[in-house]
Amino acid sequence: MEIREAQQIIDQWITTTGVRYFNELTNMAMLTEEVGEVARIIARKYGEQSFKDGEDGKELSDELADVLFVLICIANQTGVDLTQALERNLQKKTKRDSNRHRENKKLKS
């Protein structure tokens, strides 16, 4: 699925199943909540924290999809074409960082 297609599919889902978009502030809070759930899994699965007894086994893939879903909702309701935005962002990063990472002594093994 292409990003633009995902934006269209989510818009259709929101306007049929979801009734309407939550407002931007609510969606920003939801995005923060979902990113927190991703952070919790990462900290426990790849970091030094451990899961608590009986803690439900949420899947990283599902939580990342939740983040993407809410991010696309915010883009849709604010008129952002994520395909164009990502293309521009990659061009900016490529121009700005063309040598930066290769010359970073911290990244050399």
C-alpha positions as CSV (number, residue, x, y, z in Angstrom):
1,M,0.0,0.0,0.0
2,E,1.3,3.4,-0.9
3,I,1.3,6.3,1.6
4,R,-1.2,8.3,-0.4
5,E,-3.5,5.2,-0.7
6,A,-3.2,4.7,3.1
7,Q,-4.3,8.3,3.6
8,Q,-7.4,7.7,1.4
9,I,-8.3,4.4,3.0
10,I,-8.0,5.8,6.5
11,D,-10.1,8.9,5.5
12,Q,-12.8,6.5,4.2
13,W,-12.6,4.4,7.4
14,I,-12.9,7.5,9.6
15,T,-15.9,9.0,7.7
16,T,-17.8,5.6,7.7
17,T,-16.8,3.5,10.7
18,G,-15.3,6.2,12.8
19,V,-18.1,8.7,12.1
20,R,-15.7,11.7,12.1
21,Y,-12.1,12.7,13.0
22,F,-11.3,13.6,16.6
23,N,-10.1,17.1,16.8
24,E,-6.4,17.8,16.2
25,L,-5.6,18.3,19.9
26,T,-7.2,15.0,20.8
27,N,-5.4,13.2,18.0
28,M,-2.1,14.8,19.2
29,A,-2.7,13.4,22.6
30,M,-3.6,10.0,21.1
31,L,-0.4,10.0,19.1
32,T,1.6,10.7,22.2
33,E,-0.1,7.9,24.0
34,E,0.6,5.4,21.2
35,V,4.2,6.5,21.0
36,G,4.4,5.8,24.7
37,E,3.1,2.3,24.2
38,V,5.8,1.7,21.5
39,A,8.4,3.1,24.0
40,R,7.2,0.8,26.7
41,I,7.6,-2.3,24.5
42,I,11.0,-1.2,23.2
43,A,12.3,-0.5,26.7
44,R,11.2,-3.9,27.9
45,K,12.1,-6.0,24.8
46,Y,15.3,-4.3,23.8
47,G,16.3,-2.3,26.8
48,E,17.0,-3.0,30.4
49,Q,13.5,-3.0,31.8
50,S,11.5,-6.1,32.2
51,F,7.8,-6.9,31.8
52,K,5.7,-7.0,35.0
53,D,4.0,-10.2,35.9
54,G,0.7,-10.5,34.0
55,E,1.6,-7.6,31.7
56,D,-0.3,-8.2,28.4
57,G,1.8,-9.1,25.5
58,K,1.2,-6.2,23.1
59,E,2.9,-6.6,19.8
60,L,5.4,-3.9,18.6
61,S,4.0,-4.2,15.0
62,D,0.5,-3.4,16.2
63,E,1.6,-0.5,18.3
64,L,3.6,0.9,15.4
65,A,0.6,0.6,13.2
66,D,-1.5,2.5,15.8
67,V,1.1,5.3,15.7
68,L,1.0,5.4,11.9
69,F,-2.8,5.4,11.9
70,V,-3.1,8.4,14.2
71,L,-0.3,10.2,12.3
72,I,-2.2,9.7,9.1
73,C,-5.4,11.0,10.7
74,I,-3.5,14.2,11.7
75,A,-2.1,14.6,8.2
76,N,-5.5,14.1,6.7
77,Q,-7.3,16.6,8.9
78,T,-4.6,19.2,8.4
79,G,-4.3,18.8,4.7
80,V,-0.8,17.3,4.6
81,D,0.1,15.0,1.7
82,L,2.5,12.7,3.5
83,T,4.0,11.4,0.2
84,Q,5.0,14.9,-0.8
85,A,6.1,15.8,2.7
86,L,8.3,12.7,3.0
87,E,9.9,13.2,-0.4
88,R,10.7,16.9,0.5
89,N,12.0,15.8,3.9
90,L,14.3,13.1,2.4
91,Q,15.7,15.7,-0.1
92,K,16.4,18.1,2.8
93,K,18.1,15.4,4.8
94,T,20.2,14.2,1.9
95,K,21.4,17.7,1.1
96,R,22.0,18.6,4.7
97,D,23.6,15.4,5.8
98,S,25.4,14.3,2.7
99,N,28.7,13.9,4.6
100,R,27.7,14.4,8.2
101,H,27.1,10.8,9.2
102,R,30.0,9.4,7.3
103,E,32.3,11.9,9.0
104,N,30.8,11.2,12.5
105,K,33.5,9.5,14.5
106,K,30.9,8.2,16.9
107,L,29.4,6.1,14.1
108,K,32.6,4.4,13.1
109,S,33.2,0.9,14.5
